[in-house]
Amino acid sequence: MRKQLTLITFLLVFTPVLADNMVSIEFYHLLGCHGCAYVQTSQILNNIPNLTELEISRNQTNTLKYLNVLDEFGINDGVPLIIITCNGERGYLQGPGIIINNLSEQVEKCIQSGMIQSRGEGGTTSSQKELTFFVIITAAIIDSINPCAFAVMIFLLSTIISLGSRRKIIKIGSVYIITVFITYLLAGIGIFTVIQKITSLTFIIYNVAAWIAIIFGIINVKDFFFYGKGISLKIPESRKGIISKFSRKATVPAAIVLGFLVAMFELPCTGGVYLAILSLLARSGFMAIPYLMLYNIIFVLPLFIIMALAYVGVSTKKLEKWRMGKRNWMKLLLGAFMIILGIGMLLGWF
């Protein structure tokens, strides 16, 4: 009887402790991450048992643990991330809204029943996704109104028309545009992959991209008032000779080479927006390829419109006159958006 009373007393006294020991929480966060700071200041982490905070931008060991967790659960890169271990069972909560709304409930369920009822959801909250999606689409539309890309397209079309073969407009023009699309898409996927792999530098790359967007934006706004004076974002003069060479050939192989070269050479015109969007995607935990495909489809859409206008008989002289007349306004629009985008990234609007 005494042994039984001793056992009952032990259970009454130590059951809460044992229950708490069934729960362990790993909180992965990133220096400068606004979502992480939001979770930390929300007091949701107060009184959470067995909490371990793991900052991943400055600690290589924590970074490796974080990458292993991503592989374990098959989830996209993105912080804040909570890993809950409950009586040997593991689950995750990702994104500030999801963590704040679900963490206390998950811990309570573990203490009461010894199991995780739900693994939560991966990624960011729906409102964050909607906002970031809107920014991506807006960036693609504004970036597509690009005087650098228009200039090469119009020059290529004028060469094709001068050969007296209007049927080649669709064939060669489409090959050129598709090559630009593929080149930009592959470059974007490559850069995005690098940003995600170097997790410890994600915050640095994100902020560098934001500042590049701001600086490039200021230069574009400057060009609205003083085009050609000082630094301008345009295809380098040294590259225009090789672009002209392949444009004059007006063949399918030449169009492929031209599309690749132009995509590389016009990065000073478009690279600021693209890098900012890639960094934003990496920080938001989005699936990159579908969004990059959509971005680049929108980016090349005006080129298809220019090609269609040339095919139905609009002269390239009129198209070039329109481009020159609107060039400064295009730069002003692009520049203003880049400045807003960069500032928004730094202030955590997205």
HELIX and SHEET records of a PDB file:
HELIX    1   1 ARG A    2  ASN A   21  1                                  20    
HELIX    2   2 HIS A   34  THR A   41  1                                   8    
HELIX    3   3 GLN A   60  PHE A   73  1                                  14    
HELIX    4   4 PRO A   96  SER A  113  1                                  18    
HELIX    5   5 SER A  126  SER A  144  1                                  19    
HELIX    6   6 PRO A  147  SER A  162  1                                  16    
HELIX    7   7 ARG A  167  LYS A  197  1                                  31    
HELIX    8   8 THR A  199  LEU A  201  5                                   3    
HELIX    9   9 THR A  202  PHE A  226  1                                  25    
HELIX   10  10 GLU A  237  LYS A  249  1                                  13    
HELIX   11  11 VAL A  252  PHE A  265  1                                  14    
HELIX   12  12 LEU A  267  SER A  284  1                                  18    
HELIX   13  13 ALA A  288  TYR A  311  1                                  24    
HELIX   14  14 THR A  316  LEU A  347  1                                  32    
SHEET    1   A 4 LEU A  51  GLU A  55  0                                        
SHEET    2   A 4 VAL A  23  HIS A  29  1                                        
SHEET    3   A 4 LEU A  81  CYS A  86 -1                                        
SHEET    4   A 4 GLU A  89  GLN A  94 -1                                        
END                                                                             
